[in-house]
């Protein structure tokens, strides 16, 4: 019995010694931590293209200034609103010195394009543009860039839409007496008056076209007087150009005489007597300028809006029923001028 106990003790001791000599299991090393990618830097939004415009009248004048403001708004809407296209403006800049100060101030603020919207601002721009060689300027209505590499020029071939309006006016007139009210014999105003008169005479050589030049772009009282003079002389159709025409349209409406507009759509002033308006879509040429500026060309080129490039559009008043044959004549005239088969004669 003692021998058996000894044998068991030896076996137990051997097991303990063997266990002590067995190497401990080695734990696998933890996996190496993978480097975490740094969060991507947010992409900075591109800077908006910044345009400033100086205008002689209000942005809602339904004429010259509104035509430019509306065009800029259309560009802004097409480019993605204020985040992509910023507009600043100074309106009612009748005083040349005030306009010049505004032009210089916008240039000093670093605007990409500064527009002097009025031929009366040309002399001021000639003095200011050389002081800001990295800024683009544009002015109209003219084709003269002064030979400066940072000045664009633009004009409206308004005789084209004027001719169309004249054709329709002659077709609708019963008295054969048609009155025209112009501001000053220059720029797009003179082109429009000349084109309108040519359209009337081409359609009705027996018609009488009487023109009064008021000597002012903005004097609505003078425009009203001119309109009344035409009506008293038997005119049953009138037209006119520049921001002063709101005064003339008021007199025309009171007399029930037809009206043809230009520069902006003037239907809202008198829906019952406005037949059609030649509307300036300056965005057609402004978009070209913007593309050039972004490509590094700051000026030195001239542009014109026409019926062919869509910068001039005849917008008929949907509430005035133009006879079908007259509308067909108007459409044929527009197409002929646009494709070059018809040339508007100018004096």
C-alpha positions in Angstrom: 0.0 0.0 0.0 2.9 2.3 0.9 4.5 1.4 -2.5 1.3 2.4 -4.4 1.1 5.7 -2.7 4.7 6.5 -3.6 4.0 5.6 -7.2 1.0 8.0 -7.3 3.0 10.7 -5.7 5.8 10.3 -8.3 3.3 10.5 -11.2 1.6 13.6 -9.8 5.0 15.3 -9.3 6.0 14.4 -12.9 2.8 15.9 -14.3 3.4 19.1 -12.4 7.0 19.4 -13.5 6.0 18.7 -17.2 3.3 21.4 -17.0 5.8 23.9 -15.6 8.3 23.2 -18.4 5.7 23.6 -21.2 6.0 27.1 -22.7 3.0 29.4 -22.3 0.9 30.0 -25.4 1.9 33.2 -27.2 -0.9 35.6 -27.9 -1.1 36.9 -31.5 -0.1 40.6 -31.7 -3.0 43.0 -32.2 -3.5 44.0 -35.9 -1.7 47.2 -36.8 -4.0 50.2 -36.8 -4.6 51.4 -40.4 -4.0 55.1 -40.9 -7.2 57.0 -41.1 -7.7 59.2 -44.2 -7.8 62.9 -43.4 -11.2 64.4 -44.2 -11.3 66.1 -47.6 -11.0 69.8 -47.5 -14.3 71.5 -48.5 -14.2 72.9 -52.0 -14.4 76.7 -51.9 -17.3 78.1 -53.9 -16.1 80.0 -56.9 -16.2 83.8 -56.6 -19.3 85.4 -58.3 -18.8 87.4 -61.4 -19.4 91.0 -60.3 -21.0 93.6 -62.6 -21.9 97.2 -61.8 -23.9 99.4 -64.1 -24.4 103.2 -64.1 -27.7 104.3 -65.7 -29.3 107.6 -66.6 -32.8 106.7 -65.4 -34.6 104.3 -63.2 -34.4 100.5 -63.5 -38.1 100.4 -64.0 -38.4 103.2 -66.7 -39.8 100.8 -69.2 -37.2 102.0 -71.6 -33.4 102.4 -71.9 -32.3 101.7 -68.4 -34.7 98.9 -67.7 -33.6 97.1 -70.8 -30.1 96.8 -69.4 -31.2 95.9 -65.8 -33.6 93.3 -67.1 -30.8 91.8 -69.2 -28.5 91.5 -66.2 -31.2 89.8 -64.2 -31.8 87.3 -67.0 -28.1 86.5 -66.9 -28.1 86.2 -63.2 -31.0 83.7 -63.3 -29.3 81.6 -66.0 -26.0 81.5 -64.1 -27.4 80.5 -60.7 -28.6 83.7 -59.0 -26.6 85.9 -56.7 -24.1 83.2 -55.7 -22.7 83.2 -59.3 -23.5 86.6 -60.6 -23.6 89.8 -58.6 -25.3 93.0 -59.8 -24.8 96.5 -58.4 -26.3 99.5 -60.0 -26.6 103.3 -59.8 -29.8 104.7 -61.3 -30.9 108.2 -62.1 -27.4 109.3 -63.0 -28.5 112.4 -65.1 -25.6 114.5 -63.8 -22.5 113.4 -65.7 -20.2 114.2 -62.7 -22.2 112.0 -60.4 -22.1 109.2 -63.0 -18.3 109.5 -63.4 -17.9 109.3 -59.6 -20.0 106.1 -59.5 -18.1 104.5 -62.4 -14.8 105.2 -60.7 -16.0 104.0 -57.3 -17.2 100.6 -58.8 -13.8 100.2 -60.5 -12.0 100.8 -57.3 -14.1 98.2 -55.6 -12.8 95.5 -58.0 -15.9 94.8 -60.0 -15.2 92.5 -63.0 -17.2 94.6 -65.4 -18.3 98.2 -65.0 -21.0 99.3 -67.5 -21.5 103.0 -68.4 -25.0 102.7 -69.9 -25.3 105.9 -71.8 -23.5 107.6 -74.7 -23.3 110.7 -72.5 -20.8 108.9 -70.3 -18.2 108.4 -73.0 -15.9 111.3 -72.1 -15.8 110.3 -68.5 -15.0 106.7 -69.4 -12.1 107.8 -71.5 -10.5 109.4 -68.5 -11.3 106.6 -66.0 -10.6 103.4 -67.9 -6.8 104.0 -68.1 -6.6 104.3 -64.3 -7.9 100.7 -63.9 -6.1 98.6 -66.5 -7.2 95.3 -64.8 -10.9 96.2 -64.9 -13.2 95.7 -67.9 -15.5 98.6 -68.9 -18.4 98.7 -71.4 -20.4 101.5 -72.7 -23.2 102.2 -75.2 -24.8 102.8 -77.4 -21.8 103.0 -79.7 -19.1 100.9 -81.5 -16.2 103.1 -80.3 -13.9 101.4 -77.8 -11.5 104.4 -77.9 -8.8 101.9 -78.9 -8.5 100.9 -75.3 -7.8 97.3 -74.4 -10.1 97.3 -71.4 -13.2 98.9 -73.0 -16.0 97.1 -74.8 -18.6 99.0 -76.8 -22.2 97.9 -77.6 -25.1 99.2 -79.6 -28.6 98.2 -80.7 -29.3 98.0 -84.4 -32.7 99.5 -83.5 -33.5 100.6 -87.0 -34.3 96.9 -87.7 -37.1 96.7 -85.1 -38.0 100.3 -86.0 -38.6 99.2 -89.6 -40.9 96.4 -88.5 -42.9 98.7 -86.2 -43.2 101.1 -89.1 -44.5 98.5 -91.4 -47.2 97.5 -88.9 -48.0 101.1 -88.0 -48.6 102.0 -91.6 -50.8 99.0 -92.1 -53.0 99.9 -89.1 -53.2 103.7 -89.6 -56.5 104.9 -91.0 -55.6 108.6 -91.2 -52.2 108.0 -92.9 -50.6 110.5 -90.4 -48.1 109.0 -88.0 -46.2 110.8 -85.3 -42.7 110.1 -84.0 -41.2 111.5 -80.7 -37.4 111.4 -80.4 -35.1 112.7 -77.7 -31.7 113.7 -79.3 -30.6 112.7 -82.8 -27.9 110.2 -81.7 -27.3 106.6 -81.1 -30.0 104.0 -81.0 -32.7 106.8 -80.8 -31.8 108.1 -84.3 -31.5 104.6 -85.7 -34.9 103.7 -84.4 -36.6 106.8 -85.8 -34.9 106.4 -89.2 -35.9 102.8 -89.4 -39.5 103.4 -88.3 -39.9 106.1 -90.9 -38.5 103.9 -93.6 -40.9 101.1 -92.7 -43.9 103.4 -92.9 -42.9 104.8 -96.2 -42.1 101.4 -97.7 -45.6 100.2 -96.8 -47.6 103.3 -97.6 -45.7 105.9 -99.7 -48.7 108.3 -99.3 -48.4 108.4 -95.5 -47.1 111.4 -93.6 -44.5 110.8 -90.9 -43.9 113.8 -88.6 -41.0 113.7 -86.2 -40.5 115.9 -83.1 -37.1 115.9 -81.4 -37.5 117.1 -77.8 -33.8 117.6 -77.0 -34.1 115.5 -73.9 -34.0 111.8 -73.0 -35.9 112.3 -69.7 -38.3 115.2 -70.0 -41.7 113.5 -69.9 -43.5 116.8 -70.1 -41.9 117.6 -73.4 -42.8 114.2 -74.7 -46.4 114.7 -73.6 -46.5 118.0 -75.5 -45.1 116.4 -78.6 -47.6 113.6 -78.5 -50.5 116.1 -78.2 -49.1 118.1 -81.1 -49.1 115.0 -83.3 -52.6 114.0 -82.2 -53.9 117.5 -82.9 -52.4 117.2 -86.4 -54.4 114.1 -87.1 -52.0 111.3 -86.2 -53.7 108.1 -85.2 -50.5 106.1 -84.5 -47.5 107.3 -82.5 -44.1 105.9 -81.5 -41.1 107.2 -79.5 -37.9 106.3 -77.8 -36.0 107.0 -74.6 -37.3 107.1 -71.0 -39.3 110.2 -71.6 -41.9 108.3 -73.6 -44.0 107.4 -70.5 -45.3 110.9 -70.7 -46.3 110.5 -74.4 -47.9 107.1 -73.8 -50.2 108.7 -71.2 -51.5 111.3 -73.7 -51.8 108.6 -76.4 -53.9 106.4 -74.1 -56.3 109.3 -73.3 -56.8 109.9 -77.0 -57.2 106.2 -78.0 -54.3 106.5 -80.4 -52.1 103.4 -81.1 -48.6 103.2 -79.8 -45.4 101.3 -80.8 -42.7 101.0 -78.2 -38.9 100.3 -78.2 -36.1 99.4 -75.8 -38.4 97.7 -73.3 -41.9 96.1 -73.5 -44.3 99.0 -72.8 -47.5 97.1 -73.0 -48.1 97.3 -69.2 -48.4 101.1 -69.5 -51.5 101.0 -71.7 -52.5 97.5 -72.7 -55.4 98.7 -74.8 -53.4 100.9 -77.2 -49.8 99.4 -77.3 -49.5 97.2 -80.3 -45.9 96.0 -80.1 -42.6 96.8 -78.6 -39.0 96.2 -79.9 -37.3 94.8 -76.8 -33.5 95.0 -76.2 -32.1 91.7 -75.0 -28.6 93.0 -74.0 -27.8 89.6 -72.4 -26.9 88.3 -75.9 -23.8 90.6 -76.1 -23.2 90.8 -72.4 -22.7 87.0 -72.2 -20.1 87.3 -74.9 -18.2 90.0 -73.0 -18.3 87.9 -69.8 -16.9 84.9 -71.6 -14.1 87.0 -73.0 -13.3 88.6 -69.7 -13.0 85.1 -68.1 -10.7 84.1 -70.9 -8.5 87.1 -70.3 -9.7 89.6 -72.9 -10.7 92.7 -71.0 -12.0 94.8 -73.9 -11.2 96.2 -77.3 -14.2 94.7 -79.1 -17.6 96.0 -80.2 -21.0 94.2 -80.2 -24.4 94.8 -81.6 -27.8 93.3 -80.9 -29.9 92.5 -83.9 -32.9 90.6 -85.1 -30.6 87.9 -86.4 -28.8 87.2 -83.1 -31.9 87.5 -80.9 -30.8 90.7 -79.2 -33.8 92.5 -80.7 -37.2 90.9 -80.3 -40.5 92.3 -81.5 -42.9 91.5 -78.7 -46.6 91.9 -79.7 -49.2 92.8 -77.1 -51.3 89.6 -76.7 -54.3 91.7 -75.8 -54.3 93.7 -79.0 -55.8 91.8 -82.0 -53.5 92.5 -84.9 -55.2 91.4 -88.2 -53.8 88.1 -89.5 -52.5 89.6 -92.8 -50.7 92.4 -90.9 -49.1 89.9 -88.6 -48.0 87.8 -91.5 -46.4 90.9 -93.1 -44.6 91.7 -89.8 -43.3 88.1 -89.5 -42.1 88.1 -93.1 -40.4 91.5 -92.5 -38.6 90.2 -89.4 -37.5 87.1 -91.2 -36.2 89.0 -94.2 -34.1 91.4 -92.1 -32.8 88.6 -89.9 -31.6 86.5 -92.9 -30.2 89.5 -94.8 -32.5 89.3 -97.7 -34.0 92.7 -96.6 -31.8 95.7 -95.8 -33.3 98.6 -93.9 -32.5 101.8 -95.8 -31.0 104.6 -93.8 -30.6 108.2 -94.7 
